[in-house]
Amino acid sequence: MKRILPVLLAFLVFSLPAFGQTEVESYLEKANQYDRERKFGEAITELSKAIAVQPTDANLYLRRANLHLLTQNKQELLADVQKAVAINPTDKKILFYGASTVFRSGQYQQSLLMVNSLIALGEPDLQTLELRISIKTHLEDFAGAYEELTKTIELFPNEDHLKHNQANLIRLMGDSDTALEKFSAQIVSLEKKLSKIENKEAATRLRWDLSALFFSRAYIYRNKLEIEKMKADLIKAVEFHPIAVKYERRAAFYTRQKMYDEALADLNKAIEMDTDSNAGLYMSRGEVFFICKNTPRQ
């Protein structure tokens, strides 16, 4: 009996973690199923059970934080991210994902603190630097974001989209004429590059960038009341990247300009192309229908 007892204790020591892991996997499977069914409250409950079994697993807290994002529970989201970071304070992936999740919840100051901690660890990548630029932009620290973006361009000179963001920041700081010049120069440069490129994936990326540039320039033309130039850029923007969200974005421009027929045509196209049954598209189309019904045509 005396010899059996140590063996039994050893069996319990090694079998309990395995049992706990199996239990956690069961909770995660249920959470994933509830998530797919958009039953986020039930998914959070299952993740909480998993956390009770493995309270030192930072990834579990981040997964639950993402569900809190979907239920718009900012306080619990922040608490979960802070717990995950406290468990692994030097894990760059944990810090980046946590800061990104807090940023997406609109808690910009808290997100900035986290991304600053991440950058302090050294050798930040492009995604991390862009996240801090986005946070500062949302905090309306346009000068700080511009300064940081300029340094980032020096580190990553081949990233064309950074120059686009730089021009946007110039616009946000009130210099729309300089921004317009930069947008135009970038469009010319990328169109030349696109005409010479053979790699399909790279070409797709360039077309996406060009679409974004044309939308940005159209915004400036709209504010300058140069409507024909705005319309020409909006046509180009969708031609370069004809997906549902771009038709929806162009429809928003048209609606603001009271070009309701064009807006409805774009919303119809977006709904036809949409694969996610985006309720917002139907709401936008309904709003335009309502305006048309209650607004006398010229």
C-alpha positions as CSV (number, residue, x, y, z in Angstrom):
1,M,0.0,0.0,0.0
2,K,2.9,2.3,0.9
3,R,4.4,1.8,-2.6
4,I,1.0,2.3,-4.4
5,L,0.3,5.7,-2.8
6,P,3.2,7.6,-4.4
7,V,2.3,6.1,-7.8
8,L,-1.3,7.1,-7.3
9,L,-0.3,10.7,-6.3
10,A,2.0,10.9,-9.4
11,F,-0.9,9.8,-11.6
12,L,-3.2,12.5,-10.2
13,V,-0.5,15.2,-10.6
14,F,-0.1,14.4,-14.3
15,S,-3.7,13.5,-15.1
16,L,-5.3,16.7,-13.6
17,P,-3.7,19.1,-16.1
18,A,-4.7,16.9,-19.0
19,F,-8.3,16.7,-17.6
20,G,-8.3,20.5,-17.2
21,Q,-7.1,21.0,-20.8
22,T,-9.8,18.7,-22.1
23,E,-12.4,20.6,-20.1
24,V,-11.1,23.9,-21.5
25,E,-11.3,22.6,-25.0
26,S,-14.9,21.6,-24.4
27,Y,-15.8,25.1,-23.2
28,L,-13.9,26.7,-26.1
29,E,-15.8,24.5,-28.6
30,K,-19.1,25.6,-27.1
31,A,-18.0,29.3,-27.1
32,N,-17.1,29.0,-30.8
33,Q,-20.4,27.5,-31.6
34,Y,-22.3,30.3,-29.8
35,D,-20.1,32.9,-31.5
36,R,-21.0,31.5,-34.9
37,E,-24.7,31.7,-33.9
38,R,-24.1,35.3,-32.7
39,K,-25.1,34.3,-29.2
40,F,-22.3,36.4,-27.6
41,G,-23.6,36.3,-24.1
42,E,-23.6,32.5,-24.0
43,A,-20.1,32.5,-25.6
44,I,-18.8,34.8,-22.9
45,T,-20.2,32.4,-20.3
46,E,-18.4,29.4,-21.8
47,L,-15.1,31.4,-22.0
48,S,-15.5,32.4,-18.4
49,K,-15.7,28.7,-17.5
50,A,-12.5,28.1,-19.4
51,I,-10.8,31.0,-17.6
52,A,-11.8,29.5,-14.2
53,V,-10.0,26.3,-15.2
54,Q,-6.9,28.1,-16.7
55,P,-6.8,31.6,-15.1
56,T,-3.2,32.2,-16.3
57,D,-3.9,31.8,-20.0
58,A,-3.7,35.3,-21.4
59,N,-5.2,34.3,-24.7
60,L,-8.4,33.3,-23.1
61,Y,-8.8,36.8,-21.7
62,L,-8.2,38.3,-25.1
63,R,-10.8,36.0,-26.7
64,R,-13.3,37.1,-24.1
65,A,-12.3,40.7,-24.6
66,N,-13.1,40.3,-28.3
67,L,-16.6,39.1,-27.4
68,H,-17.1,42.1,-25.1
69,L,-16.2,44.2,-28.1
70,L,-19.2,42.7,-29.9
71,T,-21.5,43.3,-27.0
72,Q,-20.1,46.8,-26.6
73,N,-19.1,46.2,-22.9
74,K,-16.1,48.5,-22.8
75,Q,-15.4,48.2,-19.1
76,E,-15.2,44.4,-19.1
77,L,-13.2,44.5,-22.4
78,L,-10.6,46.7,-20.9
79,A,-10.4,44.6,-17.7
80,D,-9.8,41.5,-19.7
81,V,-7.1,43.0,-21.9
82,Q,-5.4,44.5,-18.9
83,K,-5.5,41.0,-17.2
84,A,-3.9,39.4,-20.3
85,V,-1.2,42.0,-20.4
86,A,-0.5,41.6,-16.7
87,I,0.0,37.9,-17.3
88,N,2.4,38.4,-20.2
89,P,3.7,42.0,-20.0
90,T,6.6,41.4,-22.5
91,D,4.7,39.3,-25.1
92,K,4.5,41.6,-28.2
93,K,1.6,39.6,-29.7
94,I,-0.5,39.9,-26.5
95,L,0.3,43.6,-26.3
96,F,-0.5,44.3,-29.9
97,Y,-3.7,42.4,-30.0
98,G,-4.8,43.9,-26.7
99,A,-4.0,47.4,-27.8
100,S,-5.8,46.8,-31.1
101,T,-9.0,45.5,-29.3
102,V,-9.1,48.4,-26.9
103,F,-8.6,50.8,-29.8
104,R,-11.5,49.3,-31.7
105,S,-13.7,49.8,-28.7
106,G,-13.0,53.5,-28.9
107,Q,-10.9,53.7,-25.7
108,Y,-8.0,55.5,-27.4
109,Q,-6.1,56.8,-24.4
110,Q,-5.9,53.4,-22.8
111,S,-4.9,51.8,-26.1
112,L,-2.1,54.4,-26.5
113,L,-0.7,53.4,-23.1
114,M,-0.5,49.8,-24.2
115,V,1.0,50.4,-27.6
116,N,3.6,52.7,-26.0
117,S,4.6,49.8,-23.7
118,L,4.8,47.6,-26.8
119,I,7.1,50.0,-28.6
120,A,9.3,50.4,-25.5
121,L,10.2,46.7,-25.9
122,G,12.1,47.7,-29.0
123,E,12.1,47.0,-32.7
124,P,8.4,47.8,-33.4
125,D,7.1,46.5,-36.7
126,L,5.0,48.5,-39.2
127,Q,1.7,47.4,-37.8
128,T,2.6,48.6,-34.4
129,L,3.7,52.0,-35.6
130,E,0.6,52.4,-37.8
131,L,-1.6,51.5,-34.8
132,R,0.0,54.3,-32.7
133,I,-0.5,56.8,-35.6
134,S,-4.1,55.8,-35.9
135,I,-4.6,56.2,-32.2
136,K,-3.1,59.7,-32.2
137,T,-5.3,60.6,-35.2
138,H,-8.4,59.5,-33.4
139,L,-7.3,61.5,-30.4
140,E,-7.0,64.5,-32.8
141,D,-3.3,64.8,-32.1
142,F,-2.8,65.4,-35.9
143,A,0.6,67.0,-35.5
144,G,1.9,64.1,-33.3
145,A,0.5,61.6,-35.8
146,Y,2.1,63.4,-38.7
147,E,5.5,63.6,-37.0
148,E,5.3,59.8,-36.2
149,L,4.1,59.0,-39.7
150,T,7.0,60.9,-41.3
151,K,9.5,58.9,-39.2
152,T,7.7,55.7,-40.2
153,I,8.0,56.5,-43.9
154,E,11.7,56.9,-43.4
155,L,11.8,53.4,-42.0
156,F,9.5,51.9,-44.6
157,P,10.0,54.0,-47.8
158,N,8.4,51.4,-50.1
159,E,5.0,51.4,-48.3
160,D,3.0,53.6,-50.7
161,H,-0.1,53.8,-48.4
162,L,1.9,55.6,-45.8
163,K,2.2,58.6,-48.1
164,H,-1.6,58.5,-48.6
165,N,-2.1,58.6,-44.8
166,Q,0.4,61.5,-44.6
167,A,-1.6,63.5,-47.1
168,N,-4.8,62.8,-45.1
169,L,-3.1,64.2,-42.0
170,I,-2.1,67.3,-43.9
171,R,-5.8,67.7,-44.9
172,L,-6.9,67.2,-41.3
173,M,-4.5,69.9,-40.2
174,G,-6.3,72.3,-42.5
175,D,-4.0,72.5,-45.6
176,S,-6.3,71.0,-48.2
177,D,-4.3,72.5,-51.1
178,T,-1.1,70.7,-50.2
179,A,-3.0,67.5,-49.5
180,L,-4.6,67.8,-53.0
181,E,-1.2,68.2,-54.6
182,K,0.1,65.1,-52.7
183,F,-2.9,63.0,-53.6
184,S,-2.6,63.9,-57.3
185,A,1.2,63.1,-57.3
186,Q,0.6,59.8,-55.6
187,I,-2.2,58.9,-58.1
188,V,0.1,59.6,-61.1
189,S,3.0,57.6,-59.5
190,L,0.8,54.6,-58.7
191,E,-0.9,54.6,-62.1
192,K,2.6,54.5,-63.8
193,K,3.6,51.7,-61.4
194,L,0.5,49.7,-62.1
195,S,1.0,49.9,-65.9
196,K,4.4,48.2,-65.5
197,I,3.7,45.6,-62.8
198,E,3.1,41.9,-63.7
199,N,2.6,40.3,-60.3
200,K,-1.1,39.9,-59.9
201,E,-1.2,40.2,-56.1
202,A,0.9,43.3,-56.2
203,A,-1.3,44.8,-58.9
204,T,-4.4,44.1,-56.8
205,R,-2.8,45.9,-53.9
206,L,-2.0,48.9,-56.1
207,R,-5.6,49.1,-57.4
208,W,-6.8,49.1,-53.8
209,D,-4.4,51.9,-53.0
210,L,-5.5,53.9,-56.0
211,S,-9.2,53.5,-55.1
212,A,-8.5,54.9,-51.7
213,L,-6.6,57.8,-53.2
214,F,-9.4,58.7,-55.6
215,F,-11.9,58.7,-52.7
216,S,-9.6,60.9,-50.6
217,R,-9.2,63.4,-53.5
218,A,-12.9,63.3,-54.2
219,Y,-13.5,64.4,-50.6
220,I,-11.3,67.4,-51.1
221,Y,-13.0,68.3,-54.4
222,R,-16.4,68.0,-52.7
223,N,-15.4,70.5,-50.0
224,K,-14.0,72.8,-52.7
225,L,-17.4,72.5,-54.5
226,E,-15.7,71.1,-57.6
227,I,-18.4,68.6,-58.1
228,E,-17.6,67.4,-61.7
229,K,-14.0,66.6,-60.5
230,M,-15.5,64.9,-57.5
231,K,-17.7,62.7,-59.7
232,A,-14.9,61.8,-62.0
233,D,-12.8,60.6,-59.0
234,L,-15.6,58.6,-57.6
235,I,-16.0,56.8,-60.8
236,K,-12.3,56.0,-60.9
237,A,-12.4,54.9,-57.2
238,V,-14.9,52.2,-57.9
239,E,-13.4,51.2,-61.2
240,F,-10.1,50.4,-59.5
241,H,-11.7,48.3,-56.8
242,P,-15.3,47.4,-57.6
243,I,-16.5,45.7,-54.4
244,A,-19.6,46.2,-52.3
245,V,-18.1,48.5,-49.7
246,K,-16.8,50.8,-52.4
247,Y,-20.2,51.1,-54.0
248,E,-21.6,51.8,-50.6
249,R,-19.0,54.5,-49.9
250,R,-19.7,56.2,-53.3
251,A,-23.4,56.1,-52.6
252,A,-22.8,58.1,-49.4
253,F,-21.1,60.8,-51.5
254,Y,-24.0,60.8,-54.0
255,T,-26.6,61.0,-51.2
256,R,-24.9,64.0,-49.7
257,Q,-24.9,65.7,-53.1
258,K,-28.6,64.9,-53.5
259,M,-27.8,62.6,-56.5
260,Y,-30.4,60.1,-55.3
261,D,-30.7,58.0,-58.5
262,E,-27.0,57.4,-58.6
263,A,-27.0,56.6,-54.8
264,L,-29.8,54.1,-55.3
265,A,-28.0,52.4,-58.2
266,D,-24.8,52.0,-56.1
267,L,-26.7,50.7,-53.1
268,N,-28.6,48.2,-55.3
269,K,-25.2,47.0,-56.7
270,A,-23.7,46.8,-53.2
271,I,-26.6,44.7,-52.0
272,E,-26.4,42.5,-55.0
273,M,-22.6,41.9,-54.4
274,D,-22.8,41.7,-50.6
275,T,-22.3,38.2,-49.2
276,D,-22.8,39.0,-45.5
277,S,-26.3,40.3,-45.7
278,N,-25.2,43.7,-44.3
279,A,-28.2,45.2,-42.7
280,G,-26.6,48.7,-42.9
281,L,-26.9,48.5,-46.7
282,Y,-30.7,48.0,-46.5
283,M,-31.0,50.8,-44.0
284,S,-29.1,53.2,-46.2
285,R,-31.2,52.3,-49.2
286,G,-34.4,52.7,-47.1
287,E,-33.2,56.2,-46.1
288,V,-32.6,57.2,-49.7
289,F,-36.0,55.8,-50.7
290,F,-37.6,57.9,-47.9
291,I,-35.8,61.0,-49.0
292,C,-36.8,60.5,-52.6
293,K,-40.4,60.0,-51.6
294,N,-40.5,63.2,-49.4
295,T,-38.3,65.5,-51.5
296,P,-39.7,67.2,-54.6
297,R,-37.6,66.5,-57.7
298,Q,-36.2,69.6,-59.5
